[in-house]
Amino acid sequence: MNISGNKIIVKKAQKELFDFLSDLKNFEKLMPESIQKFEVEGDSFLFGLKGMPEISLVLKEKIPFSNITLGAASSKLDFQLVADITAIDANSCEAQLNFNGEFNAMMAMMVKKPLTTFMETLTENMEKL
């Protein structure tokens, strides 16, 4: 299952947004208002939203200034959250979040709507930076 977020313009230099997303503590600023738990430990963070199970993400890959890939810390659910960043000029960049997951049909049906809403919220909050 793949969910692509909207491409947005962020009023930050490409390196500045990359550095912001590389510091996992900053993901708390992008989370929905319904966040109930957020903990960073090394190269991973755990978050819990009201009415959903807690999810742990691990920093899997960073390609300087253009890509950050987070992956599921649990082997039970295999998915990635990828941030692609493209420079526009010295003070702005284009960003897009993509979710890629391997789910059975029943699970995909259950999680598609909440995941899409979650991605939209992360994207909207990133746009406000």
N, CA, C and O atoms as CSV, one atom per row, in Angstrom:
chain,resi,resn,atom,element,x,y,z
A,1,MET,N,N,0.854,-1.181,0.000
A,1,MET,CA,C,0.000,0.000,0.000
A,1,MET,C,C,0.892,1.233,0.000
A,1,MET,O,O,1.815,1.353,0.806
A,2,ASN,N,N,0.601,2.136,-0.910
A,2,ASN,CA,C,1.357,3.378,-1.007
A,2,ASN,C,C,0.411,4.560,-0.870
A,2,ASN,O,O,-0.649,4.605,-1.494
A,3,ILE,N,N,0.813,5.512,-0.044
A,3,ILE,CA,C,0.056,6.759,0.111
A,3,ILE,C,C,1.046,7.895,-0.105
A,3,ILE,O,O,2.038,8.017,0.613
A,4,SER,N,N,0.764,8.716,-1.095
A,4,SER,CA,C,1.619,9.872,-1.358
A,4,SER,C,C,0.945,11.120,-0.842
A,4,SER,O,O,-0.201,11.411,-1.187
A,5,GLY,N,N,1.661,11.857,-0.015
A,5,GLY,CA,C,1.146,13.123,0.480
A,5,GLY,C,C,1.225,14.180,-0.612
A,5,GLY,O,O,1.845,13.971,-1.655
A,6,ASN,N,N,0.597,15.301,-0.359
A,6,ASN,CA,C,0.663,16.417,-1.299
A,6,ASN,C,C,2.069,16.992,-1.325
A,6,ASN,O,O,2.771,17.000,-0.313
A,7,LYS,N,N,2.475,17.478,-2.505
A,7,LYS,CA,C,3.728,18.228,-2.584
A,7,LYS,C,C,3.440,19.620,-2.053
A,7,LYS,O,O,2.467,20.266,-2.444
A,8,ILE,N,N,4.307,20.067,-1.155
A,8,ILE,CA,C,4.102,21.383,-0.531
A,8,ILE,C,C,5.352,22.231,-0.673
A,8,ILE,O,O,6.447,21.718,-0.903
A,9,ILE,N,N,5.172,23.523,-0.534
A,9,ILE,CA,C,6.290,24.458,-0.518
A,9,ILE,C,C,6.532,24.837,0.949
A,9,ILE,O,O,5.619,25.271,1.651
A,10,VAL,N,N,7.776,24.663,1.392
A,10,VAL,CA,C,8.159,25.024,2.759
A,10,VAL,C,C,9.103,26.218,2.663
A,10,VAL,O,O,10.059,26.215,1.887
A,11,LYS,N,N,8.818,27.228,3.458
A,11,LYS,CA,C,9.625,28.455,3.415
A,11,LYS,C,C,10.897,28.299,4.257
A,11,LYS,O,O,11.162,29.071,5.178
A,12,LYS,N,N,11.653,27.288,3.907
A,12,LYS,CA,C,12.956,27.020,4.524
A,12,LYS,C,C,13.875,26.519,3.417
A,12,LYS,O,O,13.420,25.924,2.440
A,13,ALA,N,N,15.167,26.765,3.578
A,13,ALA,CA,C,16.140,26.207,2.640
A,13,ALA,C,C,16.092,24.687,2.731
A,13,ALA,O,O,15.719,24.138,3.768
A,14,GLN,N,N,16.464,24.008,1.660
A,14,GLN,CA,C,16.450,22.538,1.627
A,14,GLN,C,C,17.241,21.952,2.794
A,14,GLN,O,O,16.755,21.044,3.469
A,15,LYS,N,N,18.451,22.455,3.041
A,15,LYS,CA,C,19.278,21.945,4.137
A,15,LYS,C,C,18.607,22.191,5.488
A,15,LYS,O,O,18.690,21.350,6.383
A,16,GLU,N,N,17.952,23.326,5.636
A,16,GLU,CA,C,17.297,23.659,6.899
A,16,GLU,C,C,16.157,22.681,7.207
A,16,GLU,O,O,16.024,22.225,8.343
A,17,LEU,N,N,15.338,22.360,6.207
A,17,LEU,CA,C,14.256,21.392,6.420
A,17,LEU,C,C,14.830,20.003,6.665
A,17,LEU,O,O,14.337,19.273,7.525
A,18,PHE,N,N,15.863,19.630,5.921
A,18,PHE,CA,C,16.510,18.333,6.116
A,18,PHE,C,C,17.035,18.211,7.551
A,18,PHE,O,O,16.830,17.190,8.208
A,19,ASP,N,N,17.712,19.259,8.030
A,19,ASP,CA,C,18.239,19.247,9.409
A,19,ASP,C,C,17.108,19.172,10.433
A,19,ASP,O,O,17.228,18.484,11.447
A,20,PHE,N,N,15.998,19.888,10.164
A,20,PHE,CA,C,14.841,19.866,11.060
A,20,PHE,C,C,14.292,18.438,11.170
A,20,PHE,O,O,14.042,17.951,12.273
A,21,LEU,N,N,14.106,17.770,10.027
A,21,LEU,CA,C,13.544,16.412,10.035
A,21,LEU,C,C,14.554,15.375,10.529
A,21,LEU,O,O,14.165,14.308,11.005
A,22,SER,N,N,15.844,15.681,10.418
A,22,SER,CA,C,16.873,14.753,10.909
A,22,SER,C,C,16.889,14.685,12.428
A,22,SER,O,O,17.314,13.681,12.999
A,23,ASP,N,N,16.428,15.745,13.088
A,23,ASP,CA,C,16.324,15.772,14.547
A,23,ASP,C,C,14.941,15.216,14.896
A,23,ASP,O,O,13.940,15.928,14.810
A,24,LEU,N,N,14.893,13.962,15.283
A,24,LEU,CA,C,13.621,13.266,15.474
A,24,LEU,C,C,12.701,13.939,16.488
A,24,LEU,O,O,11.484,13.769,16.422
A,25,LYS,N,N,13.266,14.704,17.426
A,25,LYS,CA,C,12.424,15.413,18.404
A,25,LYS,C,C,11.460,16.367,17.697
A,25,LYS,O,O,10.372,16.641,18.203
A,26,ASN,N,N,11.859,16.864,16.539
A,26,ASN,CA,C,11.028,17.826,15.818
A,26,ASN,C,C,9.757,17.216,15.226
A,26,ASN,O,O,8.828,17.948,14.885
A,27,PHE,N,N,9.702,15.893,15.098
A,27,PHE,CA,C,8.485,15.274,14.569
A,27,PHE,C,C,7.295,15.521,15.489
A,27,PHE,O,O,6.146,15.489,15.047
A,28,GLU,N,N,7.572,15.769,16.780
A,28,GLU,CA,C,6.476,16.067,17.709
A,28,GLU,C,C,5.727,17.323,17.256
A,28,GLU,O,O,4.514,17.415,17.441
A,29,LYS,N,N,6.436,18.294,16.663
A,29,LYS,CA,C,5.815,19.535,16.189
A,29,LYS,C,C,4.929,19.310,14.973
A,29,LYS,O,O,4.083,20.147,14.659
A,30,LEU,N,N,5.118,18.176,14.281
A,30,LEU,CA,C,4.324,17.872,13.089
A,30,LEU,C,C,3.115,16.990,13.394
A,30,LEU,O,O,2.232,16.824,12.553
A,31,MET,N,N,3.081,16.433,14.590
A,31,MET,CA,C,2.036,15.467,14.952
A,31,MET,C,C,0.661,16.129,15.091
A,31,MET,O,O,0.557,17.328,15.346
A,32,PRO,N,N,-0.389,15.322,14.918
A,32,PRO,CA,C,-1.762,15.827,15.116
A,32,PRO,C,C,-1.988,16.251,16.563
A,32,PRO,O,O,-1.246,15.853,17.462
A,33,GLU,N,N,-3.014,17.058,16.776
A,33,GLU,CA,C,-3.357,17.515,18.129
A,33,GLU,C,C,-3.735,16.361,19.046
A,33,GLU,O,O,-3.638,16.482,20.267
A,34,SER,N,N,-4.166,15.236,18.466
A,34,SER,CA,C,-4.612,14.089,19.270
A,34,SER,C,C,-3.444,13.258,19.820
A,34,SER,O,O,-3.653,12.161,20.337
A,35,ILE,N,N,-2.221,13.778,19.708
A,35,ILE,CA,C,-1.063,13.018,20.210
A,35,ILE,C,C,-1.150,12.884,21.730
A,35,ILE,O,O,-1.433,13.852,22.436
A,36,GLN,N,N,-0.904,11.679,22.214
A,36,GLN,CA,C,-0.960,11.423,23.646
A,36,GLN,C,C,0.394,11.004,24.208
A,36,GLN,O,O,0.615,11.061,25.418
A,37,LYS,N,N,1.303,10.578,23.322
A,37,LYS,CA,C,2.609,10.131,23.785
A,37,LYS,C,C,3.628,10.398,22.681
A,37,LYS,O,O,3.350,10.181,21.501
A,38,PHE,N,N,4.810,10.870,23.075
A,38,PHE,CA,C,5.899,11.074,22.123
A,38,PHE,C,C,7.215,10.944,22.874
A,38,PHE,O,O,7.496,11.724,23.784
A,39,GLU,N,N,8.022,9.957,22.491
A,39,GLU,CA,C,9.297,9.715,23.159
A,39,GLU,C,C,10.374,9.443,22.117
A,39,GLU,O,O,10.182,8.632,21.211
A,40,VAL,N,N,11.511,10.129,22.252
A,40,VAL,CA,C,12.648,9.918,21.358
A,40,VAL,C,C,13.725,9.163,22.119
A,40,VAL,O,O,14.035,9.485,23.266
A,41,GLU,N,N,14.291,8.154,21.466
A,41,GLU,CA,C,15.398,7.402,22.056
A,41,GLU,C,C,16.392,7.089,20.943
A,41,GLU,O,O,16.144,6.214,20.114
A,42,GLY,N,N,17.512,7.799,20.924
A,42,GLY,CA,C,18.538,7.570,19.906
A,42,GLY,C,C,18.013,7.878,18.507
A,42,GLY,O,O,17.561,8.989,18.229
A,43,ASP,N,N,18.080,6.871,17.630
A,43,ASP,CA,C,17.634,7.018,16.243
A,43,ASP,C,C,16.200,6.552,16.031
A,43,ASP,O,O,15.829,6.165,14.923
A,44,SER,N,N,15.392,6.587,17.088
A,44,SER,CA,C,14.002,6.165,16.936
A,44,SER,C,C,13.087,7.026,17.802
A,44,SER,O,O,13.531,7.683,18.744
A,45,PHE,N,N,11.809,7.007,17.461
A,45,PHE,CA,C,10.824,7.660,18.314
A,45,PHE,C,C,9.541,6.853,18.324
A,45,PHE,O,O,9.213,6.146,17.371
A,46,LEU,N,N,8.826,6.983,19.430
A,46,LEU,CA,C,7.565,6.287,19.663
A,46,LEU,C,C,6.496,7.346,19.830
A,46,LEU,O,O,6.696,8.336,20.534
A,47,PHE,N,N,5.353,7.136,19.179
A,47,PHE,CA,C,4.257,8.075,19.384
A,47,PHE,C,C,2.946,7.321,19.479
A,47,PHE,O,O,2.781,6.235,18.924
A,48,GLY,N,N,2.021,7.930,20.197
A,48,GLY,CA,C,0.693,7.365,20.347
A,48,GLY,C,C,-0.341,8.444,20.099
A,48,GLY,O,O,-0.255,9.539,20.654
A,49,LEU,N,N,-1.316,8.131,19.265
A,49,LEU,CA,C,-2.420,9.039,18.988
A,49,LEU,C,C,-3.680,8.461,19.606
A,49,LEU,O,O,-3.833,7.245,19.715
A,50,LYS,N,N,-4.573,9.339,20.006
A,50,LYS,CA,C,-5.820,8.911,20.628
A,50,LYS,C,C,-6.543,7.909,19.715
A,50,LYS,O,O,-6.771,8.182,18.536
A,51,GLY,N,N,-6.897,6.759,20.275
A,51,GLY,CA,C,-7.656,5.753,19.544
A,51,GLY,C,C,-6.843,4.876,18.612
A,51,GLY,O,O,-7.404,4.067,17.874
A,52,MET,N,N,-5.501,5.029,18.637
A,52,MET,CA,C,-4.657,4.197,17.775
A,52,MET,C,C,-3.551,3.559,18.601
A,52,MET,O,O,-3.177,4.090,19.647
A,53,PRO,N,N,-3.017,2.418,18.142
A,53,PRO,CA,C,-1.906,1.802,18.872
A,53,PRO,C,C,-0.644,2.659,18.749
A,53,PRO,O,O,-0.504,3.438,17.806
A,54,GLU,N,N,0.269,2.508,19.708
A,54,GLU,CA,C,1.533,3.243,19.653
A,54,GLU,C,C,2.379,2.711,18.502
A,54,GLU,O,O,2.388,1.512,18.221
A,55,ILE,N,N,3.085,3.618,17.846
A,55,ILE,CA,C,3.917,3.263,16.695
A,55,ILE,C,C,5.333,3.741,16.969
A,55,ILE,O,O,5.546,4.856,17.445
A,56,SER,N,N,6.294,2.886,16.662
A,56,SER,CA,C,7.700,3.237,16.835
A,56,SER,C,C,8.362,3.288,15.462
A,56,SER,O,O,8.264,2.343,14.680
A,57,LEU,N,N,9.041,4.409,15.177
A,57,LEU,CA,C,9.742,4.599,13.909
A,57,LEU,C,C,11.239,4.729,14.154
A,57,LEU,O,O,11.667,5.333,15.137
A,58,VAL,N,N,12.029,4.159,13.253
A,58,VAL,CA,C,13.478,4.178,13.341
A,58,VAL,C,C,14.031,4.885,12.104
A,58,VAL,O,O,13.549,4.677,10.991
A,59,LEU,N,N,15.035,5.712,12.309
A,59,LEU,CA,C,15.703,6.364,11.189
A,59,LEU,C,C,16.468,5.305,10.408
A,59,LEU,O,O,17.402,4.701,10.934
A,60,LYS,N,N,16.077,5.072,9.149
A,60,LYS,CA,C,16.688,4.022,8.334
A,60,LYS,C,C,17.760,4.562,7.397
A,60,LYS,O,O,18.803,3.935,7.207
A,61,GLU,N,N,17.494,5.746,6.807
A,61,GLU,CA,C,18.426,6.262,5.808
A,61,GLU,C,C,18.296,7.778,5.697
A,61,GLU,O,O,17.205,8.338,5.805
A,62,LYS,N,N,19.434,8.424,5.479
A,62,LYS,CA,C,19.443,9.863,5.200
A,62,LYS,C,C,20.337,10.091,3.993
A,62,LYS,O,O,21.494,9.672,3.984
A,63,ILE,N,N,19.807,10.749,2.986
A,63,ILE,CA,C,20.600,11.177,1.836
A,63,ILE,C,C,20.675,12.691,1.970
A,63,ILE,O,O,19.677,13.388,1.790
A,64,PRO,N,N,21.876,13.200,2.289
A,64,PRO,CA,C,21.990,14.621,2.640
A,64,PRO,C,C,21.179,15.574,1.776
A,64,PRO,O,O,21.322,15.680,0.558
A,65,PHE,N,N,20.330,16.247,2.507
A,65,PHE,CA,C,19.483,17.354,2.073
A,65,PHE,C,C,18.306,16.970,1.178
A,65,PHE,O,O,17.462,17.824,0.905
A,66,SER,N,N,18.209,15.707,0.704
A,66,SER,CA,C,17.120,15.388,-0.222
A,66,SER,C,C,16.157,14.306,0.257
A,66,SER,O,O,15.030,14.242,-0.234
A,67,ASN,N,N,16.565,13.451,1.202
A,67,ASN,CA,C,15.708,12.325,1.566
A,67,ASN,C,C,15.984,11.859,2.986
A,67,ASN,O,O,17.132,11.756,3.418
A,68,ILE,N,N,14.893,11.580,3.702
A,68,ILE,CA,C,14.968,10.958,5.030
A,68,ILE,C,C,13.955,9.819,5.021
A,68,ILE,O,O,12.788,10.017,4.686
A,69,THR,N,N,14.411,8.628,5.389
A,69,THR,CA,C,13.540,7.456,5.420
A,69,THR,C,C,13.448,6.925,6.846
A,69,THR,O,O,14.455,6.603,7.476
A,70,LEU,N,N,12.219,6.842,7.333
A,70,LEU,CA,C,11.935,6.242,8.630
A,70,LEU,C,C,11.234,4.920,8.375
A,70,LEU,O,O,10.452,4.802,7.432
A,71,GLY,N,N,11.506,3.935,9.199
A,71,GLY,CA,C,10.870,2.635,9.027
A,71,GLY,C,C,10.287,2.133,10.330
A,71,GLY,O,O,10.605,2.637,11.407
A,72,ALA,N,N,9.436,1.142,10.218
A,72,ALA,CA,C,8.817,0.539,11.395
A,72,ALA,C,C,9.886,-0.137,12.248
A,72,ALA,O,O,10.759,-0.832,11.729
A,73,ALA,N,N,9.808,0.074,13.560
A,73,ALA,CA,C,10.749,-0.561,14.470
A,73,ALA,C,C,10.359,-2.019,14.716
A,73,ALA,O,O,11.197,-2.837,15.095
A,74,SER,N,N,9.087,-2.336,14.500
A,74,SER,CA,C,8.579,-3.683,14.726
A,74,SER,C,C,8.561,-4.462,13.409
A,74,SER,O,O,8.213,-3.920,12.360
A,75,SER,N,N,8.933,-5.714,13.477
A,75,SER,CA,C,8.900,-6.544,12.266
A,75,SER,C,C,7.478,-7.024,11.951
A,75,SER,O,O,7.240,-7.591,10.885
A,76,LYS,N,N,6.528,-6.800,12.875
A,76,LYS,CA,C,5.142,-7.220,12.649
A,76,LYS,C,C,4.499,-6.440,11.509
A,76,LYS,O,O,3.753,-6.999,10.705
A,77,LEU,N,N,4.797,-5.141,11.444
A,77,LEU,CA,C,4.280,-4.295,10.373
A,77,LEU,C,C,5.467,-3.733,9.608
A,77,LEU,O,O,6.328,-3.069,10.186
A,78,ASP,N,N,5.512,-3.999,8.316
A,78,ASP,CA,C,6.624,-3.530,7.501
A,78,ASP,C,C,6.189,-2.305,6.713
A,78,ASP,O,O,5.400,-2.406,5.773
A,79,PHE,N,N,6.714,-1.134,7.106
A,79,PHE,CA,C,6.381,0.082,6.366
A,79,PHE,C,C,7.486,1.114,6.499
A,79,PHE,O,O,8.346,1.029,7.375
A,80,GLN,N,N,7.437,2.098,5.596
A,80,GLN,CA,C,8.382,3.203,5.616
A,80,GLN,C,C,7.636,4.510,5.434
A,80,GLN,O,O,6.627,4.578,4.733
A,81,LEU,N,N,8.153,5.545,6.078
A,81,LEU,CA,C,7.690,6.915,5.881
A,81,LEU,C,C,8.880,7.670,5.297
A,81,LEU,O,O,9.920,7.804,5.941
A,82,VAL,N,N,8.714,8.161,4.072
A,82,VAL,CA,C,9.819,8.777,3.339
A,82,VAL,C,C,9.518,10.251,3.106
A,82,VAL,O,O,8.435,10.606,2.642
A,83,ALA,N,N,10.483,11.103,3.433
A,83,ALA,CA,C,10.375,12.538,3.157
A,83,ALA,C,C,11.347,12.872,2.033
A,83,ALA,O,O,12.556,12.686,2.167
A,84,ASP,N,N,10.805,13.366,0.925
A,84,ASP,CA,C,11.626,13.822,-0.194
A,84,ASP,C,C,11.628,15.342,-0.196
A,84,ASP,O,O,10.576,15.975,-0.105
A,85,ILE,N,N,12.823,15.924,-0.301
A,85,ILE,CA,C,12.982,17.381,-0.235
A,85,ILE,C,C,13.758,17.845,-1.472
A,85,ILE,O,O,14.828,17.320,-1.779
A,86,THR,N,N,13.208,18.822,-2.167
A,86,THR,CA,C,13.844,19.365,-3.362
A,86,THR,C,C,13.978,20.871,-3.210
A,86,THR,O,O,13.017,21.556,-2.859
A,87,ALA,N,N,15.170,21.380,-3.474
A,87,ALA,CA,C,15.399,22.822,-3.364
A,87,ALA,C,C,14.638,23.556,-4.470
A,87,ALA,O,O,14.560,23.084,-5.604
A,88,ILE,N,N,14.087,24.702,-4.123
A,88,ILE,CA,C,13.477,25.601,-5.109
A,88,ILE,C,C,14.411,26.792,-5.300
A,88,ILE,O,O,14.792,27.127,-6.422
A,89,ASP,N,N,14.775,27.427,-4.177
A,89,ASP,CA,C,15.754,28.515,-4.190
A,89,ASP,C,C,16.429,28.546,-2.827
A,89,ASP,O,O,16.289,27.598,-2.054
A,90,ALA,N,N,17.153,29.602,-2.518
A,90,ALA,CA,C,17.923,29.665,-1.273
A,90,ALA,C,C,17.051,29.660,-0.020
A,90,ALA,O,O,17.522,29.298,1.058
A,91,ASN,N,N,15.769,30.062,-0.151
A,91,ASN,CA,C,14.905,30.194,1.025
A,91,ASN,C,C,13.652,29.330,1.004
A,91,ASN,O,O,12.783,29.487,1.862
A,92,SER,N,N,13.543,28.428,0.046
A,92,SER,CA,C,12.355,27.572,0.019
A,92,SER,C,C,12.663,26.239,-0.664
A,92,SER,O,O,13.602,26.111,-1.450
A,93,CYS,N,N,11.838,25.268,-0.328
A,93,CYS,CA,C,12.007,23.940,-0.912
A,93,CYS,C,C,10.629,23.282,-1.068
A,93,CYS,O,O,9.634,23.729,-0.497
A,94,GLU,N,N,10.610,22.221,-1.849
A,94,GLU,CA,C,9.394,21.439,-2.038
A,94,GLU,C,C,9.578,20.143,-1.247
A,94,GLU,O,O,10.646,19.531,-1.278
A,95,ALA,N,N,8.538,19.738,-0.548
A,95,ALA,CA,C,8.615,18.517,0.253
A,95,ALA,C,C,7.399,17.643,-0.012
A,95,ALA,O,O,6.306,18.139,-0.284
A,96,GLN,N,N,7.610,16.334,0.074
A,96,GLN,CA,C,6.518,15.383,-0.075
A,96,GLN,C,C,6.787,14.190,0.825
A,96,GLN,O,O,7.903,13.671,0.874
A,97,LEU,N,N,5.758,13.763,1.533
A,97,LEU,CA,C,5.840,12.567,2.359
A,97,LEU,C,C,5.181,11.409,1.614
A,97,LEU,O,O,4.137,11.571,0.983
A,98,ASN,N,N,5.805,10.250,1.699
A,98,ASN,CA,C,5.251,9.042,1.083
A,98,ASN,C,C,5.260,7.922,2.109
A,98,ASN,O,O,6.232,7.743,2.843
A,99,PHE,N,N,4.171,7.175,2.152
A,99,PHE,CA,C,4.057,6.019,3.038
A,99,PHE,C,C,4.030,4.776,2.159
A,99,PHE,O,O,3.233,4.681,1.225
A,100,ASN,N,N,4.902,3.829,2.463
A,100,ASN,CA,C,4.947,2.563,1.729
A,100,ASN,C,C,4.875,1.432,2.739
A,100,ASN,O,O,5.726,1.326,3.623
A,101,GLY,N,N,3.860,0.585,2.608
A,101,GLY,CA,C,3.711,-0.501,3.566
A,101,GLY,C,C,3.259,-1.792,2.929
A,101,GLY,O,O,2.576,-1.798,1.905
A,102,GLU,N,N,3.650,-2.878,3.551
A,102,GLU,CA,C,3.242,-4.215,3.115
A,102,GLU,C,C,2.180,-4.730,4.089
A,102,GLU,O,O,2.501,-5.210,5.176
A,103,PHE,N,N,0.924,-4.625,3.686
A,103,PHE,CA,C,-0.176,-5.071,4.535
A,103,PHE,C,C,-1.061,-6.032,3.767
A,103,PHE,O,O,-1.155,-5.959,2.542
A,104,ASN,N,N,-1.716,-6.940,4.496
A,104,ASN,CA,C,-2.700,-7.775,3.829
A,104,ASN,C,C,-3.920,-6.905,3.501
A,104,ASN,O,O,-4.051,-5.795,4.017
A,105,ALA,N,N,-4.793,-7.405,2.658
A,105,ALA,CA,C,-5.920,-6.608,2.157
A,105,ALA,C,C,-6.810,-6.096,3.283
A,105,ALA,O,O,-7.252,-4.947,3.241
A,106,MET,N,N,-7.080,-6.919,4.284
A,106,MET,CA,C,-7.949,-6.525,5.391
A,106,MET,C,C,-7.315,-5.393,6.201
A,106,MET,O,O,-7.982,-4.414,6.536
A,107,MET,N,N,-6.025,-5.533,6.512
A,107,MET,CA,C,-5.312,-4.506,7.275
A,107,MET,C,C,-5.255,-3.210,6.467
A,107,MET,O,O,-5.481,-2.129,7.010
A,108,ALA,N,N,-4.955,-3.316,5.172
A,108,ALA,CA,C,-4.862,-2.128,4.314
A,108,ALA,C,C,-6.182,-1.365,4.316
A,108,ALA,O,O,-6.194,-0.135,4.362
A,109,MET,N,N,-7.284,-2.091,4.265
A,109,MET,CA,C,-8.610,-1.465,4.264
A,109,MET,C,C,-8.851,-0.716,5.580
A,109,MET,O,O,-9.438,0.366,5.584
A,110,MET,N,N,-8.398,-1.294,6.684
A,110,MET,CA,C,-8.621,-0.694,7.997
A,110,MET,C,C,-7.751,0.544,8.228
A,110,MET,O,O,-8.196,1.495,8.871
A,111,VAL,N,N,-6.523,0.547,7.716
A,111,VAL,CA,C,-5.592,1.618,8.053
A,111,VAL,C,C,-5.483,2.718,7.002
A,111,VAL,O,O,-4.900,3.768,7.273
A,112,LYS,N,N,-6.027,2.501,5.819
A,112,LYS,CA,C,-5.834,3.484,4.747
A,112,LYS,C,C,-6.367,4.875,5.110
A,112,LYS,O,O,-5.658,5.865,4.934
A,113,LYS,N,N,-7.599,4.965,5.610
A,113,LYS,CA,C,-8.182,6.275,5.913
A,113,LYS,C,C,-7.440,6.977,7.053
A,113,LYS,O,O,-7.065,8.139,6.896
A,114,PRO,N,N,-7.209,6.308,8.212
A,114,PRO,CA,C,-6.477,7.005,9.275
A,114,PRO,C,C,-5.046,7.374,8.867
A,114,PRO,O,O,-4.547,8.425,9.268
A,115,LEU,N,N,-4.383,6.528,8.077
A,115,LEU,CA,C,-3.034,6.854,7.631
A,115,LEU,C,C,-3.023,8.045,6.676
A,115,LEU,O,O,-2.137,8.898,6.742
A,116,THR,N,N,-4.011,8.094,5.792
A,116,THR,CA,C,-4.111,9.224,4.861
A,116,THR,C,C,-4.324,10.518,5.637
A,116,THR,O,O,-3.694,11.531,5.335
A,117,THR,N,N,-5.198,10.496,6.626
A,117,THR,CA,C,-5.452,11.671,7.464
A,117,THR,C,C,-4.188,12.067,8.221
A,117,THR,O,O,-3.872,13.252,8.323
A,118,PHE,N,N,-3.462,11.083,8.752
A,118,PHE,CA,C,-2.227,11.322,9.473
A,118,PHE,C,C,-1.188,11.992,8.563
A,118,PHE,O,O,-0.537,12.958,8.960
A,119,MET,N,N,-1.042,11.475,7.353
A,119,MET,CA,C,-0.092,12.040,6.385
A,119,MET,C,C,-0.472,13.482,6.031
A,119,MET,O,O,0.393,14.350,5.911
A,120,GLU,N,N,-1.773,13.723,5.868
A,120,GLU,CA,C,-2.236,15.080,5.553
A,120,GLU,C,C,-1.886,16.047,6.684
A,120,GLU,O,O,-1.477,17.180,6.428
A,121,THR,N,N,-2.044,15.607,7.925
A,121,THR,CA,C,-1.735,16.447,9.077
A,121,THR,C,C,-0.241,16.751,9.156
A,121,THR,O,O,0.153,17.898,9.371
A,122,LEU,N,N,0.595,15.715,8.979
A,122,LEU,CA,C,2.045,15.935,8.995
A,122,LEU,C,C,2.431,16.944,7.915
A,122,LEU,O,O,3.233,17.847,8.154
A,123,THR,N,N,1.855,16.782,6.732
A,123,THR,CA,C,2.166,17.664,5.605
A,123,THR,C,C,1.720,19.091,5.881
A,123,THR,O,O,2.475,20.035,5.644
A,124,GLU,N,N,0.496,19.256,6.381
A,124,GLU,CA,C,-0.023,20.598,6.684
A,124,GLU,C,C,0.841,21.289,7.732
A,124,GLU,O,O,1.139,22.478,7.608
A,125,ASN,N,N,1.247,20.546,8.768
A,125,ASN,CA,C,2.064,21.135,9.825
A,125,ASN,C,C,3.476,21.460,9.333
A,125,ASN,O,O,4.087,22.422,9.797
A,126,MET,N,N,3.994,20.666,8.402
A,126,MET,CA,C,5.311,20.958,7.830
A,126,MET,C,C,5.248,22.228,6.990
A,126,MET,O,O,6.189,23.022,6.976
A,127,GLU,N,N,4.146,22.410,6.300
A,127,GLU,CA,C,3.963,23.599,5.445
A,127,GLU,C,C,3.969,24.878,6.266
A,127,GLU,O,O,4.357,25.936,5.770
A,128,LYS,N,N,3.534,24.784,7.542
A,128,LYS,CA,C,3.437,25.965,8.427
A,128,LYS,C,C,4.782,26.339,9.061
A,128,LYS,O,O,4.885,27.383,9.706
A,129,LEU,N,N,5.800,25.514,8.888
A,129,LEU,CA,C,7.099,25.773,9.533
A,129,LEU,C,C,7.698,27.101,9.086
A,129,LEU,O,O,8.784,27.470,9.532
